[in-house]
Amino acid sequence: MMDTRHGNEDYTAALYEASLDGSVSTLDTLMQRDRLILHKISLTSFTETPLHIAALLGHLQFTNALLRRKPQLVEKVDSSGRTALHLACAEGHTQVVKALLQANMDMCLVSDQEKRIPLHLAAMRGHVEVLKELLIAHPRSISLVNLYGDNVLHLCVRYNCLDSLKLLVESVNDEDFVNSKDNDGNSILHLAVMLGQTKTIEYLLSIPELKRKANAKNRIGNMTALDVSETCHRDFKYLKIQDILKAAGVKRSKDLNSPLLPPSHDEEAQSAQPIIEEQSALSRFRKWWRYFYLCRWVKHLQSRGNWIDETRGTLMLVATVIATVTFQAGLNPPGGVWQDSNNGKLLLKFMRWLITKRPANDGINV
């Protein structure tokens, strides 16, 4: 039995201790001492209610006892916007999830600060039985997305939960849903390729609704799944993934946009000319820069002055040169930056002027 001299604050602490232990008998004793104890929870500094703790730890009997005495606790959220249902789903406590759903099924649609609903957390942790209960309670919750545009299928792939993915795909016969994209325009096939999930890729390409749109492009670089695979590390896994994608008819984005007739030799030469000129100009700049750096380094070795001041001066000069080149490149589009000899001469004169304006002890002569 508890000491009757304990105040309300002690009763509240005892209530939270009971929720940690799942002790229904302690809860009954506290309710006898103070019938309003569950109503006073909102007056405490705790953001989590005893129901949050019981749901997180899977204390079914304690959860039921709380819900009988105050069913409104199921609606309370913690500092991250999560209900007790969120926590029970994340931990895979199926029986606790059932009890919470019986108290209020609409809790399936409550989202936390990252706009994740309980279904999302269950999918991220691969709790298939919990997913079944949530889908029965609120089938339309499957279409909701989180803060980053991920629906429940994206989360299954991101967290490599293939069994959850299969259950959800088979539960909804919807081609648009299977091919939905996140905020970056990535489909679940894009994500599976990025993460190197070979089994998931094979499963996805076996779905007719997805395979028909397997050449979809994302919004980051307009890349197909095959393009994505070629940007990843070229190890045996990704070579295998590329073979799987090609066998399924997935193509590169440039092959999807290529004209029926190949371009003529004149067109090819014309399109290649700006690239050749730009590469030639960059090559000239690199040669000049190597010469400048070599001269500067030799003078640095010969100099007996303060090396800190010299280093600072060199960094300032380098920063000025880089800023100037970047500014020139921003003003002139590719193909028009370096081929104009007048611009190149002006830039070189400007660099020479900067160098000659350095202090005499800097030791730079070009």
PyMOL commands that set and color helices and strands:
alter all, ss='L'
color gray80, all
select helices_A, chain A and resi 8-21+24-33+39-43+50-57+60-69+71-75+84-91+94-103+105-109+118-124+128-137+139-143+152-158+162-171+175-178+188-194+198-205+208-211+225-231+236-247+253-257+265-302+307-331+341-356+360-362
alter helices_A, ss='H'
color red, helices_A
deselect
rebuild
show_as cartoon
